[in-house]
């Protein structure tokens, strides 16, 4: 009898568990929607959520494995590649920029050969920070994997014409190519290679050739003319380029939406360019507000503007009078602006900012002289801010931040690193006052304590 009772009890428990499983069951489509809400961010944020979710149950583990799309490979993880590729069947992006061995050139070709043997729909590959481009490995990869559309080979010590010719031959369907910042002693002239890329990569939409100092106006013109689908070009530290040359090339490419160049002294050579939505004028310097006042007129559809600079020394040519007036005029007249970067911009003070900037979502004021009064005005004018970066704003205090958390009701991220006058205790107060926050980079001297759990909720604190 006792044995029968145990059997009945066991069967009853199984039935209850089965009923509970049915009660809490959700189809994959529902979980997919839930996970997408959590994983709507960069790879780091995705991994942050995938790891704990995978420990909840076998079903969640299976689901997270199927929804991991990027993998970073290091020398330590190399032996486990077969396991990783089996566990994560839907990988589309591989990052080998952290892969180093004693015999790197030979071993790097070998690992690409190994990767080519696994069936996958690889779309993005990052081979940055290596001494050379692995020709044999890339050729082997191209013969087995034909889905690659994004190739990043940034900070390669030495790039040659033959490397670019190989890329053009092996990956004609590339849409994004990053060959930026070759080694500091790099003096090779790869004009032939760039011309081949511009001819053969007919689907190219984004290219980064920063610090390829042989690039001149003629070469840029041919690049823009030949790449019919080009939408984004990054050409920082290309000192042979002139404003007139860039403006001429820009008129050849009406599809271009984003342009990044440096050391501009004027915009006088540019005509009205309504197609541009993103403009990065990093390290540029202008002697008056006249140039910055032209930005809304020249680029009427601008949504993203980067005016960041290197560290500014007092007395040099970067500093000019009337900065406040120029920035206010810019924000008042760029009605579509969503992202503004003013890192290291000289003297950002906005005492006359008595107008709304309704679409601004990201504002980077790192290493500026913004103060509490400026933050008060910004919080009233830019109430839809999602991200506010204040790293190195040494005179900001909690007084100004209170206005921000009170008025910016959708704020998701704030960076307070090196804000010396913001007390470490401010973190809990900020999180409790603004529940929309998901990420805070804490001020100096911050130390997490157990009694802060109730305040932090789902907000990530980075000390």
C-alpha positions as CSV (number, residue, x, y, z in Angstrom):
1,X,0.0,0.0,0.0
2,X,2.8,2.4,0.9
3,X,4.4,1.8,-2.4
4,X,1.2,2.5,-4.3
5,X,0.7,5.8,-2.3
6,X,4.3,6.8,-3.3
7,X,3.6,6.1,-6.9
8,X,0.3,8.0,-6.8
9,X,2.0,11.0,-5.1
10,X,4.8,11.0,-7.6
11,X,2.3,10.9,-10.5
12,X,0.4,13.8,-8.9
13,X,3.5,15.9,-8.6
14,X,4.4,15.2,-12.2
15,X,0.9,16.2,-13.2
16,X,1.2,19.5,-11.2
17,X,4.5,20.2,-12.8
18,X,3.1,19.5,-16.3
19,X,0.1,21.8,-15.5
20,X,2.4,24.5,-14.3
21,X,4.5,24.2,-17.4
22,X,1.4,24.5,-19.6
23,X,0.2,27.5,-17.6
24,X,3.5,29.4,-18.0
25,X,4.2,28.2,-21.6
26,X,4.7,30.9,-24.2
27,X,5.4,30.2,-27.8
28,X,8.8,31.1,-29.3
29,X,7.4,34.2,-31.0
30,X,6.4,35.7,-27.7
31,X,9.8,34.9,-26.1
32,X,11.5,36.4,-29.2
33,X,9.6,39.7,-28.6
34,X,10.5,39.8,-24.9
35,X,14.2,39.0,-25.7
36,X,14.3,41.6,-28.4
37,X,13.3,44.3,-25.8
38,X,16.2,43.1,-23.6
39,X,18.8,42.7,-26.4
40,X,18.1,46.0,-28.1
41,X,21.7,47.3,-27.7
42,X,25.3,46.7,-28.5
43,X,27.0,43.3,-28.2
44,X,28.2,44.0,-24.6
45,X,24.6,44.7,-23.5
46,X,23.3,41.6,-25.3
47,X,25.9,39.4,-23.5
48,X,25.0,41.1,-20.2
49,X,21.4,39.8,-20.5
50,X,22.1,36.5,-22.4
51,X,24.4,35.0,-19.7
52,X,21.9,35.2,-16.8
53,X,18.9,34.3,-19.0
54,X,20.7,31.1,-20.1
55,X,20.9,29.9,-16.5
56,X,17.1,30.1,-15.9
57,X,16.2,26.8,-17.7
58,X,17.2,24.5,-20.4
59,X,14.6,26.1,-22.7
60,X,16.1,29.6,-22.0
61,X,19.6,28.2,-22.6
62,X,18.5,26.8,-26.0
63,X,16.8,30.0,-26.8
64,X,19.8,32.3,-25.9
65,X,22.2,30.0,-27.8
66,X,20.1,30.5,-30.9
67,X,20.0,34.2,-30.5
68,X,23.6,34.9,-30.0
69,X,24.9,36.3,-33.3
70,X,28.4,37.6,-32.5
71,X,31.5,35.9,-31.0
72,X,34.8,37.2,-29.9
73,X,37.7,34.8,-30.4
74,X,40.9,34.9,-28.4
75,X,43.9,32.6,-28.3
76,X,42.4,31.1,-25.1
77,X,39.1,30.2,-26.8
78,X,40.7,28.9,-30.0
79,X,40.7,25.2,-28.9
80,X,36.9,25.4,-28.3
81,X,35.9,26.8,-31.7
82,X,34.1,23.6,-32.8
83,X,32.1,23.6,-29.6
84,X,31.2,27.3,-29.9
85,X,30.1,26.9,-33.6
86,X,27.9,24.0,-32.6
87,X,26.4,25.7,-29.6
88,X,25.7,29.0,-31.4
89,X,24.4,27.9,-34.8
90,X,23.3,31.4,-35.9
91,X,26.5,33.3,-35.6
92,X,26.9,36.0,-38.2
93,X,29.8,38.1,-36.8
94,X,33.3,37.1,-35.6
95,X,35.7,39.4,-33.9
96,X,39.4,38.3,-34.0
97,X,40.9,41.6,-33.0
98,X,41.9,40.2,-29.6
99,X,43.5,37.1,-31.0
100,X,47.3,37.0,-30.5
101,X,49.9,34.2,-30.6
102,X,53.7,34.0,-30.8
103,X,53.6,33.1,-34.4
104,X,50.7,35.4,-35.3
105,X,51.0,35.7,-39.2
106,X,51.1,31.9,-39.7
107,X,48.6,31.0,-37.0
108,X,46.2,33.8,-38.1
109,X,46.0,32.3,-41.6
110,X,45.4,28.9,-40.0
111,X,42.5,30.0,-37.8
112,X,40.8,31.6,-40.8
113,X,41.2,28.3,-42.7
114,X,39.7,26.5,-39.8
115,X,36.7,28.9,-39.6
116,X,36.1,28.4,-43.3
117,X,35.4,24.7,-42.7
118,X,32.3,25.4,-40.6
119,X,29.0,26.1,-42.4
120,X,27.8,29.6,-41.3
121,X,26.2,32.7,-42.8
122,X,29.1,34.9,-41.7
123,X,28.3,38.6,-42.5
124,X,30.9,40.5,-40.4
125,X,34.6,39.8,-39.7
126,X,36.9,41.9,-37.6
127,X,40.7,41.3,-38.1
128,X,42.0,44.5,-36.5
129,X,45.2,45.1,-34.6
130,X,47.4,42.7,-36.6
131,X,50.8,43.1,-38.2
132,X,49.6,42.2,-41.7
133,X,46.4,41.2,-43.6
134,X,46.3,37.4,-43.7
135,X,46.0,36.8,-47.5
136,X,46.0,33.0,-47.5
137,X,43.4,32.8,-44.8
138,X,41.1,35.4,-46.4
139,X,41.4,33.6,-49.8
140,X,40.4,30.3,-48.2
141,X,37.6,31.9,-46.3
142,X,36.2,33.6,-49.5
143,X,36.1,30.2,-51.3
144,X,33.8,28.7,-48.6
145,X,31.9,31.7,-47.2
146,X,30.2,34.0,-49.7
147,X,27.9,35.9,-47.4
148,X,30.5,38.3,-46.0
149,X,29.3,42.0,-46.3
150,X,31.4,43.7,-43.6
151,X,35.2,43.5,-43.2
152,X,37.2,45.4,-40.6
153,X,41.0,45.5,-40.8
154,X,41.7,48.6,-38.7
155,X,45.1,49.3,-37.1
156,X,47.0,46.9,-39.4
157,X,50.7,47.7,-39.1
158,X,51.2,47.6,-42.9
159,X,48.8,47.6,-45.8
160,X,49.8,47.2,-49.4
161,X,48.2,47.4,-52.8
162,X,48.2,43.7,-53.1
163,X,46.1,43.4,-49.9
164,X,43.4,45.7,-51.4
165,X,43.5,43.9,-54.7
166,X,42.9,40.6,-52.8
167,X,40.0,42.1,-50.9
168,X,38.5,43.4,-54.1
169,X,38.9,40.0,-55.8
170,X,37.7,37.8,-52.9
171,X,34.8,39.8,-51.5
172,X,33.1,41.7,-54.3
173,X,29.8,41.8,-52.3
174,X,31.3,43.8,-49.5
175,X,29.0,46.6,-48.2
176,X,31.3,47.9,-45.4
177,X,35.1,48.1,-45.4
178,X,37.3,49.5,-42.7
179,X,41.0,49.8,-43.4
180,X,41.5,52.8,-41.0
181,X,44.6,53.8,-39.1
182,X,47.4,51.7,-40.5
183,X,50.7,51.7,-38.4
184,X,52.2,55.0,-37.3
185,X,55.2,54.5,-39.6
186,X,53.0,53.6,-42.5
187,X,54.0,55.4,-45.7
188,X,52.8,53.1,-48.5
189,X,51.0,54.6,-51.4
190,X,48.0,52.4,-52.1
191,X,46.4,54.5,-54.9
192,X,46.2,51.4,-57.1
193,X,44.5,49.4,-54.4
194,X,41.9,52.1,-53.6
195,X,41.1,52.5,-57.3
196,X,40.6,48.7,-57.5
197,X,38.3,48.8,-54.5
198,X,36.2,51.6,-55.9
199,X,35.8,49.7,-59.2
200,X,35.1,46.2,-57.9
201,X,33.1,46.8,-54.7
202,X,29.9,47.9,-56.5
203,X,27.8,47.3,-53.4
204,X,30.0,49.4,-51.0
205,X,27.9,51.5,-48.7
206,X,30.4,52.4,-46.0
207,X,34.2,52.9,-46.1
208,X,36.8,54.1,-43.6
209,X,40.2,55.1,-44.9
210,X,41.3,57.3,-42.0
211,X,45.0,58.0,-41.9
212,X,45.7,56.8,-45.5
213,X,47.7,60.0,-46.1
214,X,48.3,59.4,-49.8
215,X,44.6,60.0,-50.5
216,X,44.2,63.2,-52.4
217,X,41.3,65.1,-54.0
218,X,41.5,63.1,-57.3
219,X,41.4,59.7,-55.6
220,X,38.5,60.7,-53.4
221,X,36.6,62.0,-56.4
222,X,37.0,58.7,-58.2
223,X,36.0,56.8,-55.0
224,X,32.8,58.8,-54.7
225,X,32.1,58.6,-58.4
226,X,32.5,54.8,-58.8
227,X,30.8,53.7,-55.6
228,X,27.2,54.4,-56.7
229,X,25.6,53.1,-53.4
230,X,28.1,54.8,-51.0
231,X,26.2,56.2,-47.9
232,X,29.0,56.8,-45.4
233,X,32.7,57.8,-45.8
234,X,35.2,58.3,-43.0
235,X,38.4,60.1,-44.1
236,X,40.0,61.4,-40.9
237,X,43.7,62.4,-40.9
238,X,44.0,62.4,-44.7
239,X,46.1,65.6,-44.9
240,X,46.3,65.9,-48.7
241,X,42.5,66.4,-48.9
242,X,41.2,70.0,-49.1
243,X,37.8,71.4,-48.4
244,X,37.3,72.2,-52.0
245,X,38.2,68.6,-53.0
246,X,35.9,67.1,-50.5
247,X,33.0,69.4,-51.6
248,X,33.6,68.5,-55.3
249,X,33.6,64.7,-54.5
250,X,30.5,65.2,-52.3
251,X,28.5,66.6,-55.3
252,X,29.4,63.4,-57.2
253,X,27.7,61.1,-54.6
254,X,24.1,62.2,-53.9
255,X,23.5,58.9,-52.0
256,X,26.0,59.9,-49.2
257,X,24.3,60.3,-45.9
258,X,27.3,60.5,-43.5
259,X,30.7,62.2,-43.9
260,X,33.6,62.4,-41.5
261,X,36.7,64.5,-42.0
262,X,39.1,66.6,-39.9
263,X,41.0,69.8,-39.5
264,X,38.5,72.0,-41.4
265,X,39.1,75.7,-41.2
266,X,36.0,76.8,-43.1
267,X,32.9,75.5,-44.8
268,X,33.0,78.2,-47.5
269,X,33.6,75.6,-50.3
270,X,30.6,73.6,-49.5
271,X,27.3,74.2,-51.2
272,X,23.9,73.2,-49.8
273,X,24.0,69.4,-49.2
274,X,20.5,68.2,-48.2
275,X,21.4,64.6,-48.5
276,X,23.8,64.6,-45.5
277,X,22.3,63.5,-42.3
278,X,25.5,62.9,-40.3
279,X,28.5,65.2,-40.3
280,X,31.7,64.7,-38.3
281,X,34.0,67.7,-38.3
282,X,36.4,66.5,-35.7
283,X,39.5,68.6,-34.7
284,X,38.2,71.4,-36.8
285,X,38.8,75.0,-35.8
286,X,37.0,78.2,-36.9
287,X,38.0,81.8,-36.0
288,X,34.4,83.0,-35.6
289,X,30.8,82.0,-35.4
290,X,30.2,82.7,-39.0
291,X,31.2,79.1,-40.0
292,X,29.1,77.3,-37.4
293,X,26.1,79.5,-38.3
294,X,26.3,78.2,-41.9
295,X,25.9,74.6,-40.8
296,X,22.0,74.6,-40.6
297,X,21.8,76.3,-44.0
298,X,24.3,74.0,-45.7
299,X,23.0,70.8,-44.2
300,X,19.3,71.3,-43.6
301,X,18.6,67.6,-42.8
302,X,21.4,67.1,-40.3
303,X,20.6,64.6,-37.6
304,X,24.0,63.9,-36.2
305,X,26.8,66.5,-35.7
306,X,30.3,65.8,-34.2
307,X,32.4,68.9,-33.4
308,X,34.7,67.1,-30.9
309,X,38.3,68.1,-30.6
310,X,41.5,67.1,-29.0
311,X,42.5,68.6,-25.7
312,X,42.4,72.4,-26.0
313,X,45.3,74.5,-24.6
314,X,44.5,78.0,-23.7
315,X,45.8,80.5,-26.1
316,X,45.9,78.3,-29.2
317,X,44.0,78.9,-32.4
318,X,41.0,76.7,-31.4
319,X,39.7,79.2,-28.9
320,X,37.5,81.9,-30.3
321,X,34.9,84.4,-28.9
322,X,31.2,83.8,-29.2
323,X,31.1,80.0,-28.8
324,X,27.9,80.2,-26.8
325,X,26.1,82.2,-29.5
326,X,27.2,79.8,-32.3
327,X,26.1,76.6,-30.4
328,X,22.7,78.2,-29.5
329,X,22.2,79.2,-33.1
330,X,23.1,75.7,-34.3
331,X,20.6,74.1,-31.9
332,X,17.9,76.6,-32.7
333,X,18.1,76.1,-36.5
334,X,19.0,72.4,-36.8
335,X,15.5,71.3,-36.2
336,X,16.2,67.6,-36.9
337,X,19.3,67.2,-34.8
338,X,19.3,64.0,-32.7
339,X,23.0,63.6,-31.7
340,X,25.5,66.3,-30.9
341,X,29.1,65.7,-29.8
342,X,31.0,68.7,-28.3
343,X,33.8,66.8,-26.6
344,X,36.6,69.2,-25.7
345,X,34.7,72.1,-27.3
346,X,35.9,75.4,-25.9
347,X,33.7,77.0,-23.3
348,X,30.2,75.4,-23.6
349,X,27.9,77.7,-21.7
350,X,24.3,78.2,-22.7
351,X,22.8,81.0,-20.7
352,X,20.5,82.1,-23.5
353,X,19.1,78.7,-24.4
354,X,15.4,79.6,-24.0
355,X,14.1,77.5,-26.9
356,X,13.2,73.8,-27.4
357,X,15.3,71.2,-29.1
358,X,12.6,68.6,-29.3
359,X,14.5,65.8,-31.2
360,X,17.9,65.8,-29.4
361,X,18.5,62.4,-27.9
362,X,22.3,62.2,-27.4
363,X,24.4,65.1,-26.0
364,X,28.1,64.7,-25.4
365,X,29.6,67.6,-23.3
366,X,32.6,65.7,-22.1
367,X,35.6,67.8,-21.1
368,X,33.8,71.1,-21.5
369,X,33.2,73.9,-19.1
370,X,29.5,73.2,-18.7
371,X,28.2,74.2,-15.3
372,X,25.0,73.7,-13.2
373,X,23.2,76.7,-14.8
374,X,24.0,75.3,-18.3
375,X,22.6,71.9,-17.2
376,X,19.4,73.6,-15.9
377,X,18.9,75.3,-19.3
378,X,19.7,72.1,-21.2
379,X,17.3,70.0,-19.2
380,X,14.5,72.4,-20.0
381,X,15.3,72.8,-23.7
382,X,16.2,69.1,-24.4
383,X,13.7,67.3,-22.3
384,X,13.7,64.2,-24.6
385,X,17.4,63.4,-24.0
386,X,18.2,59.7,-23.8
387,X,22.0,59.9,-23.3
388,X,23.9,62.6,-21.5
389,X,27.7,62.4,-21.4
390,X,29.5,64.6,-18.9
391,X,32.8,62.9,-18.4
392,X,35.5,65.4,-17.2
393,X,33.0,68.2,-16.5
394,X,34.8,69.3,-13.4
395,X,32.5,72.0,-12.2
396,X,29.2,70.1,-12.5
397,X,27.5,69.3,-9.1
398,X,24.4,67.6,-7.9
399,X,22.6,70.8,-8.2
400,X,22.7,70.7,-12.0
401,X,22.1,67.0,-12.1
402,X,18.9,67.4,-10.1
403,X,17.5,69.5,-12.9
404,X,18.5,66.9,-15.5
405,X,16.8,63.9,-13.7
406,X,13.7,66.0,-13.0
407,X,13.2,67.4,-16.5
408,X,14.7,64.7,-18.8
409,X,12.0,62.1,-18.1
410,X,13.2,59.6,-20.7
411,X,16.9,59.6,-19.8
412,X,18.5,56.2,-20.1
413,X,22.2,56.8,-19.7
414,X,24.4,59.4,-17.9
415,X,28.2,59.5,-17.8
416,X,29.7,61.1,-14.7
417,X,33.2,59.8,-14.9
418,X,35.8,62.3,-13.6
419,X,33.1,64.7,-12.4
420,X,35.1,65.6,-9.3
421,X,32.4,67.8,-7.7
422,X,29.7,65.1,-7.9
423,X,29.6,63.1,-4.7
424,X,29.6,59.3,-4.9
425,X,26.3,59.1,-3.0
426,X,24.6,60.9,-5.8
427,X,24.2,57.6,-7.8
428,X,21.5,56.2,-5.6
429,X,19.6,59.5,-5.6
430,X,19.8,59.8,-9.4
431,X,18.6,56.2,-10.0
432,X,15.7,56.6,-7.5
433,X,14.7,59.9,-9.0
434,X,14.8,58.8,-12.6
435,X,13.6,55.2,-13.0
436,X,14.0,55.3,-16.8
437,X,17.8,55.1,-16.3
438,X,19.5,51.9,-17.6
439,X,23.2,52.9,-17.3
440,X,25.3,55.2,-15.1
441,X,29.0,55.6,-15.3
442,X,29.7,56.6,-11.8
443,X,31.6,59.6,-10.5
444,X,35.0,59.2,-8.7
445,X,35.1,57.4,-5.3
446,X,31.9,55.5,-5.9
447,X,31.7,52.1,-4.1
448,X,28.7,49.8,-4.5
449,X,27.0,48.8,-1.2
450,X,24.5,46.0,-0.5
451,X,21.8,48.4,0.7
452,X,21.7,50.0,-2.7
453,X,20.0,47.0,-4.4
454,X,16.5,48.4,-3.8
455,X,17.5,51.6,-5.7
456,X,19.4,50.2,-8.6
457,X,16.7,48.0,-10.1
458,X,17.7,47.3,-13.7
459,X,20.2,50.1,-14.0
460,X,23.8,49.1,-14.8
461,X,26.3,51.0,-12.7
462,X,29.9,51.2,-14.0
463,X,32.4,52.4,-11.5
